[in-house]
């Protein structure tokens, strides 16, 4: 396949996914991401990259598709969560990148179906990491619930990235670009760790 279309962006997305895995911000159970690169064009990570490849992927593995999830460049299968990514990127212009992840300490809050309180300056603008209404993984209902969560926060999204907890599942972080979305994942993970360990001191 050709990776000449958005090669730099593909490289950046592949590198970000490997960084997420290496920093325990996602795990073999899943994780995926998407980035808007043009009108009606998004780059999406492939299915099973966490379980089979530990997110060790290259630009040739990244797929280009439209908002209806028709692959326009690349070979492979789209991530199962791409419906959620496409819905956000299509309808909320303040969002330029979406990362779904399973961060090590934030997963404690996801498993308990609880929000992550903001306890550091790094998340002060974002506030608490709230809960999305629970729905079956990979379902249209889950995509709609995630969209409903973020669509009411467009004013805040003009100032900062945001994150939400998917009960018993993981997190969804959004930002104006991939760098900001990644930063959100890590900032909320720091808050999760601080919340847990602060009970010990």
C-alpha positions in Angstrom: 0.0 0.0 0.0 1.0 3.6 -0.4 1.5 5.8 2.7 2.2 8.9 0.8 -1.1 10.4 1.8 -0.5 12.1 5.2 2.7 10.2 5.8 3.9 12.5 8.6 0.6 12.3 10.4 0.6 8.5 10.1 4.1 8.3 11.6 3.0 10.5 14.5 -0.1 8.5 15.2 1.9 5.2 15.1 4.5 6.6 17.4 1.9 7.9 19.9 0.2 4.5 20.1 3.6 2.9 21.0 4.2 5.5 23.6 0.8 4.9 25.1 1.5 1.2 25.4 5.1 1.7 26.7 3.9 4.1 29.4 1.1 1.8 30.5 -1.5 4.3 29.3 -3.1 1.4 27.4 -2.8 -2.4 27.4 -3.2 -5.5 25.4 -7.0 -5.4 26.0 -7.3 -2.5 23.6 -6.8 1.1 22.8 -7.2 3.1 19.5 -7.0 6.6 18.1 -8.1 8.8 15.3 -7.1 12.1 13.9 -8.8 14.5 11.5 -6.4 15.3 8.7 -8.7 16.9 6.1 -12.4 17.6 5.4 -14.1 14.2 5.7 -10.8 12.4 6.1 -9.5 10.8 9.3 -6.6 8.5 10.1 -7.6 5.6 12.3 -5.5 2.9 14.0 -6.1 -0.7 12.9 -8.0 -3.4 14.8 -6.1 -5.7 17.3 -2.9 -3.6 17.2 -2.7 -3.7 21.0 -3.4 -7.4 21.5 -1.3 -8.7 18.5 1.4 -6.0 18.1 1.6 -4.3 21.5 1.0 -1.1 19.6 4.3 -1.6 17.8 3.0 -0.4 14.4 4.2 1.8 11.6 2.7 4.3 9.2 1.8 1.6 6.8 -0.6 0.2 9.4 -2.6 3.4 9.7 -5.8 3.6 7.7 -7.4 6.6 6.0 -11.1 6.7 5.9 -14.1 9.1 5.6 -16.7 9.9 8.3 -18.8 7.0 7.1 -15.8 4.7 7.7 -15.1 3.9 4.1 -11.4 3.1 3.8 -9.9 5.4 1.2 -6.3 4.4 1.6 -4.7 1.5 3.4 -5.2 -2.2 3.9 -6.6 -3.7 7.0 -9.5 -3.6 9.4 -10.7 -0.5 11.2 -10.6 -0.5 15.0 -13.9 -1.5 16.5 -14.3 1.8 18.3 -13.9 3.9 15.1 -17.6 4.7 15.0 -17.2 6.6 18.2 -14.1 8.4 16.8 -15.8 9.3 13.6 -18.9 10.7 15.3 -16.8 13.1 17.5 -14.5 14.2 14.6 -17.4 14.7 12.3 -19.7 16.7 14.6 -17.5 18.6 17.0 -15.0 20.9 15.2 -13.1 21.7 18.4 -12.0 18.1 18.5 -9.1 17.2 16.1 -8.0 13.9 17.7 -9.5 11.2 19.9 -7.7 8.6 22.0 -9.4 5.6 23.6 -7.2 4.0 26.1 -6.9 1.7 29.2 -4.5 3.7 31.5 -3.3 1.6 34.4 -4.5 3.7 37.3 -7.4 5.3 35.6 -8.8 1.8 35.0 -9.3 1.5 38.8 -11.9 4.3 38.5 -13.4 2.8 35.3 -13.8 -0.5 37.1 -15.4 1.2 40.0 -17.6 3.3 37.6 -16.4 6.5 39.3 -15.1 9.8 38.0 -11.5 10.8 38.6 -11.4 14.0 40.8 -9.1 16.7 39.6 -6.4 17.0 42.3 -3.5 18.6 40.4 -2.9 21.9 38.7 -2.4 20.0 35.4 -6.1 19.2 35.2 -7.5 22.3 36.8 -8.9 23.7 33.5 -10.4 20.3 32.7 -12.0 19.7 36.0 -13.0 16.2 37.1 -12.9 13.4 34.6 -16.6 12.5 34.4 -18.5 9.4 33.6 -20.1 8.5 30.2 -23.4 6.6 30.4 -22.7 2.9 30.3 -23.3 1.0 27.1 -22.0 -2.2 25.5 -18.5 -1.9 24.1 -18.2 -1.1 20.4 -21.9 -0.4 20.2 -23.7 2.5 18.4 -25.2 3.4 21.9 -21.7 3.8 23.3 -20.7 6.1 20.5 -23.8 8.2 21.0 -23.3 8.4 24.8 -19.7 9.6 24.3 -20.8 12.1 21.7 -23.6 13.4 24.1 -20.9 13.8 26.8 -18.6 16.0 24.8 -21.1 17.9 22.7 -22.2 19.9 25.7 -18.6 20.9 26.5 -17.7 22.7 23.3 -17.0 26.0 25.1 -14.5 24.2 27.4 -13.0 22.4 24.5 -11.9 25.7 23.0 -9.7 26.1 26.0 -8.5 22.6 26.8 -8.6 18.9 26.0 -11.0 16.7 28.0 -11.3 13.1 29.1 -14.2 10.9 30.1 -14.5 7.5 31.8 -16.2 4.6 30.0 -17.6 2.6 32.9 -15.8 -0.8 33.2 -14.1 -0.2 29.9 -11.5 2.6 29.7 -11.2 6.3 28.8 -11.8 8.6 25.9 -9.6 11.7 25.6 -10.0 14.4 23.1 -8.0 17.4 22.0 -7.5 19.9 19.3 -4.6 17.7 18.1 -3.0 14.4 18.9 -0.4 16.0 21.2 -3.2 17.6 23.3 -5.2 14.4 23.4 -2.1 12.4 24.6 -1.4 15.0 27.2 -5.0 14.7 28.6 -4.6 10.9 28.9 -1.4 11.3 30.9 -2.7 14.2 33.1 -5.8 12.3 34.1 -3.7 9.2 34.8 -1.5 11.3 37.1 -4.7 12.4 38.9 -5.9 8.8 39.2 -2.6 7.8 40.7 -2.6 10.7 43.1 -6.1 10.0 44.2 -5.4 6.4 45.0 -2.1 6.9 46.8 -3.2 10.0 48.7 -5.4 7.5 50.8 -2.2 6.0 52.1 -0.6 9.2 53.5 
